Amino acid sequence: MYQKVLLEDLKEDGRLLVEALERNRFPITAAVWHDYPEAQWRLVIVSTAVDSIGPMAAYSRVQRALQSVEPSELTLSDISLLSPRSQEFQNLRSLVSAPGRHGPGRTREVVFEDAYVYRM
């Protein structure tokens, strides 16, 4: 089976972005690289900001933080913002915390076959 590799530069850019968002008090429930079978690796950031200020304003804050870290590879088109109440996040959380995997909770940089978790 063919597997797409998550580049080290993207992992580092993602880590820097998550840290920049935290410094700017952007609420993060989860941050995970996920390999979507039908697409590509996506940095999924789950935040209550999606609900409180709306998706467009939340993406604007992410874009400003992204520009501040001057990433080598990561672009806004590689990022998906989700509400913690969304079904997509519930599905992703179930996938990452499935039997045989690390359970829910605050996690720092854990690698699964189809995910790279900064925080869950």
matplotlib code that plots the C-alpha trace (Angstrom):
import matplotlib.pyplot as plt

x = [0.0, 1.3, 1.7, 2.3, 5.2, 4.8, 7.9, 10.0, 9.8, 6.0, 6.1, 8.4, 6.4, 3.3, 5.0, 6.1, 2.5, 0.9, 3.4, 2.7, -1.0, -0.7, 1.5, -1.3, -3.9, -5.7, -7.6, -6.5, -8.4, -6.4, -3.7, -2.9, -1.5, -3.9, -3.4, -6.7, -6.9, -8.7, -6.5, -3.2, -1.8, -3.7, -2.8, -6.1, -6.5, -9.5, -10.5, -13.5, -12.6, -14.4, -17.6, -16.9, -15.6, -16.5, -14.4, -13.2, -11.9, -10.3, -8.5, -7.3, -5.8, -4.1, -2.8, -1.2, 0.4, 1.6, 3.2, 5.0, 6.8, 7.9, 7.3, 9.5, 6.7, 3.4, 0.7, -2.8, -4.2, -2.6, -4.6, -8.2, -9.9, -12.6, -15.0, -14.6, -18.4, -18.0, -18.7, -15.5, -13.5, -15.4, -14.6, -10.9, -10.7, -12.2, -9.7, -6.7, -7.8, -8.9, -7.9, -4.2, -3.5, -2.7, -5.9, -7.4, -5.8, -3.2, -0.5, 2.8, 4.1, 3.0, 3.2, 0.5, 0.4, -2.0, -1.6, 1.0, -0.4, 0.8, -2.1, -5.3]
y = [0.0, 3.5, 5.9, 9.6, 10.9, 14.0, 16.1, 17.1, 20.8, 20.6, 19.0, 21.8, 24.5, 23.1, 23.1, 26.7, 27.7, 26.0, 27.8, 31.1, 30.7, 29.8, 32.9, 34.9, 33.3, 31.6, 28.8, 25.3, 22.2, 20.0, 20.3, 17.3, 16.5, 14.0, 12.0, 12.2, 9.1, 11.0, 14.2, 15.1, 15.7, 18.5, 20.4, 20.3, 22.9, 22.6, 25.8, 27.3, 30.5, 28.9, 29.2, 32.4, 34.7, 32.7, 30.8, 33.8, 35.7, 32.5, 31.9, 35.5, 35.0, 31.8, 33.5, 36.3, 33.8, 31.8, 34.9, 35.6, 32.2, 32.5, 28.8, 27.0, 24.8, 25.3, 27.5, 28.4, 26.0, 23.1, 24.0, 23.1, 24.8, 22.9, 23.6, 21.2, 20.6, 19.5, 15.9, 15.9, 16.6, 13.9, 11.4, 12.4, 12.1, 8.7, 7.6, 8.9, 7.5, 4.1, 0.9, 0.4, 4.1, 6.8, 7.8, 11.3, 14.0, 16.7, 15.1, 16.5, 15.2, 11.7, 9.8, 7.4, 5.8, 8.4, 11.3, 13.4, 14.8, 18.0, 18.2, 16.1]
z = [0.0, -1.0, 1.9, 1.6, 3.8, 6.0, 5.4, 8.4, 7.3, 7.5, 10.9, 12.1, 10.5, 12.1, 15.5, 15.1, 14.0, 17.0, 19.4, 17.7, 18.0, 21.7, 22.3, 20.7, 22.9, 20.1, 21.7, 20.5, 21.5, 19.1, 16.5, 14.3, 10.9, 9.3, 6.1, 4.4, 2.1, -0.7, -0.5, 1.2, 4.6, 6.3, 9.5, 11.4, 14.1, 16.3, 18.0, 19.8, 17.8, 14.8, 16.8, 18.8, 16.1, 13.0, 10.5, 8.4, 11.4, 12.8, 9.5, 9.5, 12.9, 11.7, 8.6, 10.7, 13.0, 9.9, 8.4, 11.7, 11.8, 8.1, 7.3, 4.8, 3.4, 5.2, 3.6, 4.7, 2.0, 4.1, 7.1, 8.1, 11.0, 12.8, 15.6, 18.6, 18.2, 14.5, 13.5, 11.5, 14.7, 16.6, 13.8, 13.8, 17.6, 17.4, 14.8, 16.7, 20.1, 18.7, 20.5, 20.4, 20.1, 22.7, 24.5, 24.6, 26.5, 25.9, 23.8, 22.4, 19.1, 18.8, 15.5, 14.2, 10.8, 9.5, 11.9, 13.6, 16.9, 18.5, 20.8, 21.2]

ax = plt.figure().add_subplot(projection="3d")
ax.plot(x, y, z, "-o")
ax.set_aspect("equal")
plt.show()
